[in-house]
């Protein structure tokens, strides 16, 4: 078992991508949401894709300064 596998998965909703400094709108109608840090475009919010891929919440969420 690796260190990541031995840690319990976090429960509950992940961070709100809409409030993240790295959240971007993609103009691709099929993949309208994106994350600048992870370089992904997706139909759902990026945090859902990250959770599906890693089993953990997004570790790089940063509150957008404009929303404070």
C-alpha positions in Angstrom: 0.0 0.0 0.0 1.3 3.5 -0.8 0.9 6.4 1.6 -1.9 7.8 -0.5 -3.9 4.5 -0.3 -3.6 4.3 3.5 -5.2 7.7 4.0 -9.0 7.8 4.3 -10.9 9.6 1.6 -12.3 12.9 2.6 -16.1 13.0 2.7 -18.5 15.7 1.8 -18.5 18.2 -1.0 -15.2 19.5 -2.4 -14.3 23.1 -2.8 -16.5 25.3 -4.9 -14.7 25.7 -8.2 -16.8 28.7 -9.1 -15.0 30.6 -6.2 -11.5 29.3 -7.1 -8.9 31.6 -8.6 -7.9 28.9 -11.1 -11.4 28.2 -12.5 -11.9 29.3 -16.1 -14.7 29.2 -18.6 -13.9 27.3 -21.7 -15.6 28.3 -24.9 -15.8 24.7 -26.0 -19.6 23.9 -25.7 -18.9 20.3 -25.1 -16.4 21.0 -22.2 -17.4 24.4 -20.8 -15.5 24.4 -17.5 -11.7 24.3 -17.0 -9.0 24.4 -14.3 -5.9 26.4 -15.2 -3.7 24.5 -12.6 -4.6 20.9 -13.7 -5.0 21.8 -17.4 -8.3 20.0 -17.7 -11.6 20.9 -19.5 -14.7 19.1 -18.4 -18.5 19.1 -18.5 -18.8 18.9 -14.7 -16.9 21.1 -12.3 -13.2 20.4 -12.3 -13.3 19.3 -8.6 -15.6 16.4 -9.5 -13.1 15.2 -12.2 -10.2 15.5 -9.8 -12.1 13.5 -7.1 -13.0 10.8 -9.7 -9.4 10.6 -10.8 -7.6 10.7 -7.4 -10.3 9.9 -4.7 -9.4 13.1 -2.8 -10.6 16.7 -2.9 -8.8 19.3 -4.9 -5.6 20.1 -3.0 -4.9 23.4 -4.9 -8.1 25.4 -4.3 -7.4 29.1 -3.8 -10.2 31.6 -3.1 -10.4 34.2 -5.9 -9.2 37.5 -4.5 -12.1 39.3 -6.4 -14.6 37.4 -4.3 -13.3 38.3 -0.9 
